[in-house]
Amino acid sequence: MPDSLLRVLTCGSVDDGKSSLIGRLLFECGTVPDDVMRTLVRDSRRFGTVKGRVDYALLVDGLAAEREQGITIDVAYRYFQTDRRRFILADTPGHEQYTRNMASGASNADIAILLVDARKGVLQQTRRHATVAAMFGISHFILAVNKMDLVGFDRAVYEEITEDFITFSENFGTVRTTSIPICARDGDNITARSAHMPWYMGPALLEALERAEPRDHGRSGPFRMHVQGVIRAGADFRGYTGTISSGSVRCGARITNVISRVSAQVERIVTMDGDLETGHAGDAVTLVLRPEIDISRGDVLSDSPLPQIGDRLAAQVMWFDDAPLIQGRDYLFMFRGRVVGGSVSDITHRLDIDTRGEIPARELRINEVGHVTISLAQPVVFEPYRLAPDLGSAIIIDRMTRNTVGAALIERADQASNLHAQHLDIDKHARAALKGQRPAVLWFTGLSGAGKSTVANLVEGRLHMLGRHTMMLDGDNVRQGLNRDLGFNEADRVENIRRIAEVAKLFVDAGLIVLVSFISPYRAERMLARERVQEGEFIEIHVDTPIEECRRRDPKGLYAKAYAGQIRNFTGVDAPYEEPEDPEIHLQTIGRAAEALAEQIIRELRVRGIID
Amino acid sequence: MLSDIQASADWVGAVQRRPGLAPHLRALEAESIHIMRDAAGQVRRPVLLYSIGKDSSVLLHLAQKAFYPAPIPFPLLHIDTTWKFREMIVFRNELVRRIGAELRVHTNPEGLRQNINPVEHDSATYNKIMKTDALKQALNQGQYDAAIGGARRDEERSRAKERVFSVRAPGQVWDPKRQRPELWNLYNGQLAPGETLRVFPLSNWTELDVWTYIQAERIPIVSLYFAAMRRTIERDGTLIVLDDERLKLRPGEQVQERMVRFRSLGCYPLCAAIPSEARTIDDIVSETRAARISERSGRLIDYDEDASMERKKQEGYF
């Protein structure tokens, strides 16, 4: 009976003989039954490339389309076992366009076999494959130097290629390389040491695979588990399902729901085969906690030290889609159990996989890799990919097609995110981020008839066109509803403005850009409104039109009534207007079109970073 | 009939410890449970395709484990062609009763009306109407957005490239060139309008894994998998077990009692038995280890033409 499972990635160029190698492995491990062998012999005559002999490559070239094209177009999984080990082999395409398929295979593999043609040596393609595999965390390579028969089983050729690759692999930090000279077609050094190469003292390929240490995948870290779901059974049972990512957990241990920072004790570790005393990395379990705390799918349960939380993450991204990754475009980011909206707010640079150089870029095309900053609509629990792959990886999904368009490997929190990394609840930043904006209050103050509402309406129209979410509060309209019970005496005026300020604040909390058009003649009143929101969120706009001009315009006929004494306490007539001393925006309206004034405000909002 | 089943299937009672489960089976089991839980967490209306075969038995067992102590949170769907062995149907009903699962059975009513059957019609027509079309109908009627099935990648060459979460375009069709990359254990269950999902928790299992797991976990299976003397005829080089009078003998065909069993179960005239002495699960495991004939070779439907499984999948076959 095998005592472990090893996931193996195989990569190589189209002509390196990869399919032959895999077919040979399957054949040698007794995985090929008689009837398949008969089909193989028949197919070898029809499609085979090895004249007059069995073409083992045909065992693994599955889809009709690719058999016709003679290339492997998609990642395929093969299974075989020896007495010591059960193997899952991800056979990935050598073709350059299909780097993404290689990434799929590499993400789960323990070890990678890199196939090299002895006549050609280490190619750009080989370096590219090794770079992608290393990027996804593979640290053990088997360099299979194939077609040794075609170089006369020459030791010097093998050693030069080995040396070449080992020098290159030093770029990846600590990696192990086992280099094996083989002839896949004839089975040299595949299951047993070949008589053709007595100078080679290392293991045969299968032996190397049996001995290889499985990748740690971060499993030796502290206890961490992504919650997959909540199970209820009967009135009393409530359990949280998940597969333990790393570490182990014992009954009685204290664990924390990282995102809410609430802790509880593990009361039971439930499986259908009976409760466990301890659950280990890789186990699919159900935890019962005491006391019951609020936990939902996608939450991370952890022992200390707790992983990090953040909504701006520096990451490496590999792009898979024909349509390029565009900076600022909205995508879905799928973490384990949680899908979060967000965008790549900044592409720091693109990585040239061949030269390992950094190139400035505004977009990433298919199969390209870049260093980016990801901005998420809500904070997520994470760790750097190299420490904890389960906590450091996400896939990127197109909002329209719902296809997987990219993979993200998290490196660290982006520096800028430290400022509000502690805001764990859904707050105004989270709500605003979902809308891709910063919330703010645009407070238009000025005399009656100064043009506040006209300009505010134009500004709101412009913001709407820019895809911003807004809300308009007009002094007159609010008085007809919310403040219908208020008159114009001193106390009612204060209450009127207090209510407007509070409503504006609620809308800011909702993540909106709020436009308030309101005479608000007293500095103290405006100060009250300003203090309701955070610094930088209150934009006071003085719509500065001289009283003579307002009186001339008199759109509602109010000045006429005020001067006739029919209205009392009219601002600018028999009540004061306290001009703003230092407004964020000062609009002098005389001689300027309302559109130009609106444009000035939009410009100012850009300068202030309210919109981009 | 029922007593046969009880004799052959060792029903798993409540809790059983299994110190002996091999590490690679433990890893495969955990992976399948993870996949099943993820499917349940991501999609709105999943359904488990239950075919009564050994893979379905393992799948069902894993579904019980994934949600224990709660019941399986989705219904089981059986596409009944009306040509299943009678033993299979009895087994199905008994099993579902015992585990308290919700079972839905669907037969293509149009196919029934036209009396489409595997005796008079060619296997391609029969399979399209009674299996592929029936499955599409049942999925549409139940408005299921994900069907969880027991297919394995090692069964057939075209399955080797199948994803764990496999998206079907509107109309339930499979486009091998438009498959999503699948990284880590992050399965993309997001669907565009009209798309549905097939989920294959047993993707990484082999036939031998299935049998050794059934052995270790003592999972009940239909007794047709165990060797017994059965009434058979030899036709086109294969052994066909007679289950009822609907299969008419051709001139010269002789009914003969033979010691046979099935490696793979489907509709009875399309599914060939193999000569075998394997009467117990231990025998089956030993026989599978030594097997020199591939598993689906007993399935006559795959012989239609080269790469026929791939073509059937593109049409919507499971």
Interface residues (C-beta under 8 A of the other chain):
Chain A: M1 P2 D3 S4 L5 P33 D34 D35 V36 V60 G62 L63 A64 A65 R67 I73 D74 V75 A76 Y77 R78 Y79 Q81 R85 R86 I88 R100 N101 A103 S104 S107 N108 Q228 G229 I231 R232 A233 G234 F237 G239 T241 G242 T243 V270 T271 M272 D273 G274 G282 D283 A284 T286 R297 F320 L332 M334 F335 R336 G337 V339 P389 D390 S393 A394 I395 I397 M400 T401 R402 N403 T404 A407
Chain B: V15 Q16 R17 R18 A22 P23 H24 R26 A27 L28 E29 A30 I33 H34 R37 D38 A40 G41 Q64 K65 A66 F67 Y68 P69 A70 P71 R153 D154 R157 S158 A160 K161 P176 K177 Q179 R180 P181 E182 L183 W184 N185 L186 N188 Q190 L191 A192 E195 S203 N204 T206 L208 D209 T212 A291 R292 I293 S294 S297 D306 A307 E310 R311
